[in-house]
Amino acid sequence: MLSSRDYDHFNIELFNMSPKLCDAMNKLQMQAFEINRDLYDFIDDNYEMLVDEGLLMPPFLATVKIPEVVESLRTYYLNNQSTAKYSYQEVYLKEFFRNLQRARYEQFILKLASAYSGYKFYLPAFLDFRGRIYRAGILHFHERDLARSLIIYSDDMVHENSYESSDHKNAHVVLCASIGFHYKKFKTYYDSVEWISNIFYNKTHADLKTYIIKTAVKAKDPFQFICKTLLLYYENLTCMKISNVPITQDASASAYQIMSYFLLDQELAVHTNLIPSKPTYYIILYYIILYYIILRIFILSYRRNLWNPYLKILNALNI
């Protein structure tokens, strides 16, 4: 099976495993998806607030004429020498192009979602050179937060009636845990569920949507956070069902997981969540690395009697 058109670069030898892999790939590609119309309508109805909060770029930015804007920025910079004291012209241009690219991406995704709305679509799958499965196109689960949040499973592929009450309750708990992890990291899934229960406690439906947007500003994945929170509190008023919404979670330092597997390093495997810790906590490897860096700083500063500069740095980092 090829993962690239260039046979000389990426060629995966499957030998006798090809039927199983091809069967898995075919089943993945048979899954039908739809556009999350509830979230799309929510974005459309609250677009100005989302722009004001910085979650979306102003739509006009996607259609501006670049030469005219660049010339205006340069003229402004040259005519206002006070700004030159604080930054360079290239900084303004870099920020402009970054925002422009983001605005164009957002508008493209929203227009694509509008075009797909009401239809079922399928996501072609392929293997990369490592043998990992990815989806083709720009509207899939390997994309950025906005694109991920706009995709749900098709109703035809979800058998809601086959769910027992206990299954729905468990799915509800999983949904709550996923909402918390879209906001920030937690040590356990229980901590995530408890946090999401407390943060929206005593919020009425009248101010809930505004509060969701305000809270999403600080979220790690703001639109996935909004999507699942809307489902949690407006399940009876939306077309979405818990079984329609995909639950995704990024790999925990996957490269280090592979290293721990091949090196048979049990400690590294625990630190990368490849095997559970005791007690069962969700461990963030990079925090552990940061801990050892800080420890090393203290040891060196103690030996060289250089406490003050390092303490100022650590205080600035709120460590």
C-alpha positions in Angstrom: 0.0 0.0 0.0 1.4 3.4 -1.0 1.2 6.5 1.2 2.5 8.7 -1.6 2.5 8.9 -5.3 6.3 8.7 -5.3 7.0 5.0 -5.0 10.7 5.6 -4.2 9.9 7.5 -1.1 7.1 5.9 0.8 6.2 2.3 0.3 4.7 0.2 3.1 5.3 -3.5 3.0 2.2 -5.3 4.5 3.0 -8.9 3.5 0.2 -11.1 4.8 -1.3 -8.3 6.9 -2.8 -6.5 3.9 -6.3 -7.9 4.1 -6.8 -6.9 7.7 -5.4 -3.4 7.1 -7.4 -2.8 3.9 -10.6 -4.0 5.8 -9.9 -1.5 8.6 -9.3 1.3 6.0 -12.5 0.4 4.1 -14.6 0.5 7.3 -13.1 3.9 8.3 -14.0 5.3 4.9 -17.5 3.8 5.1 -18.3 6.1 8.0 -20.6 8.9 6.9 -20.3 12.4 8.4 -22.4 15.5 8.5 -21.9 19.2 9.3 -22.6 20.2 12.9 -25.5 22.5 12.0 -26.2 23.5 15.6 -22.6 24.8 16.0 -22.6 26.5 12.6 -25.9 28.3 13.4 -24.4 29.3 16.9 -21.4 30.8 15.2 -23.5 32.6 12.6 -25.8 34.0 15.3 -23.0 35.1 17.6 -20.4 36.0 15.0 -19.9 39.6 16.3 -19.3 38.4 19.9 -16.9 35.7 18.7 -14.9 38.4 16.8 -15.0 40.8 19.8 -13.6 38.0 22.1 -10.9 37.1 19.6 -12.1 33.7 18.8 -12.7 34.6 15.1 -11.1 37.1 12.8 -13.3 39.9 11.2 -14.6 38.5 7.9 -13.6 41.6 5.9 -9.9 40.7 6.6 -10.2 37.7 4.3 -11.0 39.9 1.3 -8.7 42.9 1.7 -6.4 43.9 -1.1 -2.9 43.0 0.2 -0.8 45.6 -1.8 -3.0 48.4 -0.5 -2.9 47.3 3.1 0.9 46.8 3.0 1.4 50.2 1.5 -0.9 51.8 4.2 1.0 50.0 7.0 4.4 51.2 5.6 3.1 54.8 5.3 1.7 54.7 8.8 5.0 53.4 10.2 7.1 56.0 8.4 4.8 58.8 9.4 4.7 57.8 13.1 8.2 57.6 14.3 7.0 57.0 17.9 6.0 53.5 16.9 9.5 52.8 15.6 10.8 53.0 19.2 8.8 49.9 20.2 8.9 47.6 17.1 10.1 47.2 13.5 8.1 47.5 10.4 8.5 43.8 9.7 6.7 43.0 13.0 3.5 44.8 11.8 3.7 43.1 8.4 4.2 39.7 10.0 1.2 40.2 12.3 -0.9 41.4 9.4 -0.1 38.4 7.3 -0.7 36.0 10.2 -4.2 37.5 10.9 -4.9 37.5 7.1 -4.1 33.9 6.8 -6.2 33.0 9.8 -9.2 35.0 8.5 -9.0 33.3 5.1 -8.8 29.9 6.7 -11.8 30.5 8.9 -13.9 31.9 6.1 -13.0 29.0 3.9 -13.9 26.4 6.5 -17.2 28.1 7.3 -18.1 28.4 3.6 -17.1 24.8 3.0 -19.3 23.8 6.0 -22.2 25.8 4.6 -21.8 24.0 1.2 -21.7 20.6 2.9 -24.6 21.3 5.2 -27.5 18.9 4.8 -25.4 16.4 2.9 -23.6 13.2 4.1 -19.9 13.1 3.1 -17.1 10.6 3.5 -13.4 11.2 4.3 -10.9 9.3 2.2 -8.1 7.7 4.4 -4.5 7.1 3.6 -1.3 6.0 5.4 1.7 8.2 6.0 5.3 6.9 5.8 5.1 5.7 9.5 1.9 3.7 8.8 -0.4 6.1 10.6 -3.9 6.7 9.2 -4.8 10.2 8.1 -7.7 11.7 6.2 -7.5 13.6 3.0 -8.8 17.1 2.5 -9.1 20.1 4.9 -12.2 19.2 6.8 -11.3 16.3 9.1 -10.1 15.4 12.6 -6.5 16.1 12.0 -7.2 19.7 11.2 -7.4 22.7 13.5 -10.0 23.3 16.2 -12.6 25.0 14.1 -12.7 22.3 11.4 -12.8 19.5 14.0 -15.8 21.1 15.8 -17.9 21.2 12.7 -17.9 17.5 11.9 -20.3 15.0 13.5 -21.3 11.4 12.7 -24.2 10.9 10.4 -27.5 9.8 11.9 -27.7 6.8 9.6 -24.5 5.4 11.1 -25.6 5.9 14.7 -28.2 3.5 16.3 -29.5 5.6 19.2 -32.3 3.3 20.0 -29.9 0.4 20.7 -28.4 2.5 23.6 -29.5 1.5 27.1 -29.9 4.1 29.8 -26.6 3.0 31.4 -24.8 3.5 28.1 -26.2 7.0 27.7 -25.2 7.8 31.3 -21.7 6.7 30.7 -21.6 8.6 27.4 -22.7 11.7 29.3 -19.8 11.3 31.7 -17.3 10.9 28.9 -18.8 14.0 27.2 -18.3 16.0 30.4 -14.7 14.8 30.8 -13.9 15.7 27.2 -15.2 19.2 27.6 -12.9 19.8 30.5 -9.9 18.5 28.5 -10.8 20.9 25.7 -10.3 23.7 28.2 -7.1 22.6 29.9 -5.2 19.6 31.2 -6.4 17.6 34.2 -4.7 14.9 36.3 -7.8 12.6 36.1 -11.0 12.4 34.2 -12.9 12.8 37.5 -11.2 16.2 38.0 -12.4 17.3 34.6 -16.0 16.2 35.2 -16.0 18.0 38.6 -14.6 21.1 37.1 -17.2 21.3 34.3 -20.0 20.8 36.8 -18.7 23.6 39.1 -17.9 26.2 36.4 -21.5 26.2 35.0 -23.2 25.8 38.3 -26.3 28.0 38.8 -26.0 29.4 35.3 -29.4 30.1 33.7 -30.2 29.4 30.1 -30.6 33.2 29.5 -26.9 34.0 30.1 -25.4 30.6 29.4 -24.5 31.1 25.8 -22.7 34.3 26.6 -20.9 32.7 29.5 -19.9 29.8 27.2 -18.2 32.2 24.8 -16.5 34.1 27.6 -15.2 30.9 29.0 -14.1 29.5 25.7 -11.7 32.5 25.2 -9.2 30.8 27.6 -9.9 27.3 26.3 -7.2 25.2 24.6 -9.7 24.1 21.9 -12.4 26.9 22.1 -14.8 25.7 19.3 -14.7 22.0 20.4 -15.3 23.3 23.9 -18.3 25.3 22.7 -19.7 22.4 20.6 -19.7 19.9 23.4 -20.9 22.4 26.0 -23.9 23.3 23.8 -24.7 19.6 23.5 -24.4 19.1 27.3 -26.8 21.9 28.2 -29.0 22.1 25.2 -29.3 18.4 24.2 -33.1 18.5 24.1 -33.1 21.7 21.9 -30.5 20.6 19.3 -30.3 18.1 16.5 -27.1 16.7 17.9 -27.1 13.6 20.1 -24.2 12.5 22.3 -23.7 9.5 20.0 -23.3 11.8 17.0 -20.4 13.8 18.4 -16.9 12.4 18.1 -14.7 12.4 21.2 -11.1 13.1 20.3 -8.0 13.4 22.4 -4.5 14.1 21.2 -1.7 11.6 21.7 0.3 12.0 24.9 3.9 12.6 23.7 3.6 9.8 21.2 7.2 9.9 20.0 8.4 9.3 23.6 5.8 6.5 23.9 7.4 4.7 21.0 10.9 5.3 22.5 9.8 3.8 25.8 8.3 0.8 24.0 11.5 0.0 22.1 13.8 0.7 25.0 11.6 -1.2 27.5 11.8 1.9 29.7 9.0 1.5 32.3 9.5 4.9 33.9 9.3 6.7 30.5 6.2 4.6 29.7 4.5 5.7 32.9 5.5 9.4 32.2 4.0 9.2 28.7 0.8 7.5 29.9 1.6 4.4 27.8 1.0 2.3 31.0 -1.1 3.6 33.9 0.5 5.2 36.9 -0.3 4.5 40.6 -2.4 6.4 41.5 -4.0 6.7 38.0 -3.2 10.2 36.9 -2.9 11.8 33.5 0.8 12.7 33.4 2.1 15.5 31.2 5.7 14.6 30.3 6.7 18.1 29.5 5.9 19.3 33.0 8.3 16.6 34.3 11.0 17.8 31.9 10.3 21.4 33.2 10.7 20.1 36.7 14.1 18.7 36.0 15.2 21.9 34.2 14.2 23.9 37.3 16.0 21.5 39.6 19.1 21.8 37.5 18.8 25.6 37.6 18.7 25.6 41.4 21.7 23.2 41.6 23.8 25.4 39.3 22.8 28.6 40.9 23.6 27.2 44.4 27.0 26.1 43.3 27.8 29.4 41.6 26.0 31.6 44.2 23.7 33.1 41.5 20.3 32.8 43.1 18.8 36.2 42.3 18.7 36.2 38.5 17.3 32.7 38.4 14.7 33.4 41.1 13.5 36.4 39.1 13.1 34.2 36.0 11.1 31.6 38.0 8.9 34.3 39.6 8.2 35.7 36.1 7.2 32.2 35.0 4.9 31.8 38.1 6.8 28.7 39.2 
